[in-house]
């Protein structure tokens, strides 16, 4: 059965300064009005992601996923630039995660409306339509467009510029217009993307035979208009229909003088309120880390130690490892990369939002591995292999583990 879901992927908004109010006071006013502190927790001062600004506060991974940016000067140019509110795709999901978990009854549509109430507007919005289990094959679709069997028409009944992106000589996506245009379209294989990159929706991708994303990136005056329309929607169904319409009415795919079957289905289902909401089932960072440990070298190494040296050897190795961690950033200790520290902060936020314990992540990771297994199972090692567990006569395990100083 073909399922359809729509949402926004990322969004950028602009809010003007107010005469007589310092920019820092304006920042705090925006944080309060948009309920960001109550929704996302305390912010931190960060380097702005947009180089046109020199100050920023942020939330998320190293304060990068959600930011409010501004220029610190008091010149007319600095004040006219206003403040920029930025949600990347991860920041948008983080906002949804916290508002859904806390049951705040506060959605991104309301946030957009509050920005317009503050005299601001949307400057960029990416709208996504996810189509699951359809029969559309992107490489064939692109070839039909090239061969003239399918025509792509914009709202002025003109043919826009069509491009492709490919991997291993296979078309995985189609582009419409250029990145610099006010309306830029991307139709691509989301399932392949998530599986190849072990993306946040990797587990969802495994559950569907196909997953195509139709995405529109809208900027400038067009984004401002769409943002106002979103803030004025009276119902969830109206909102979904609006989002779908922004894509399927802007770029029409026509075959034999009629709308493509998929376009016709999108039109009907969005109008009749038949879209689905699959929820935020993204693959959590810690689940991904445990899966990597179990499928990668970590678990294999510990298994080798266990099979060769037995339980005592494994306990001894764990003591050495903990001692190595205790000496973090010392000469003979563990030196984590910046990516590791970034991931730790992300996992902490994840744990606070989901209230998961280690066994929850473990069960999610092992369940994911089971889904990935092919029909061919690995060779089973018999329980008497080496017969060394608790064998005190084996010289490899007949050794007293060293006790780490200061530990019981």
Beta strands, then each sheet from edge to edge (+ up, - down):
strand 1: 3-15
strand 2: 44-46
strand 3: 55-59
strand 4: 66-70
strand 5: 83-87
strand 6: 121-132
strand 7: 150-153
strand 8: 162-167
strand 9: 170-176
strand 10: 183-189
strand 11: 211-219
strand 12: 252-255
strand 13: 258-259
sheet 1: 2+ 3- 4+ 5- 1+ 6- 11+ 10- 9+ 8-
sheet 2: 7+ 12- 13+
end
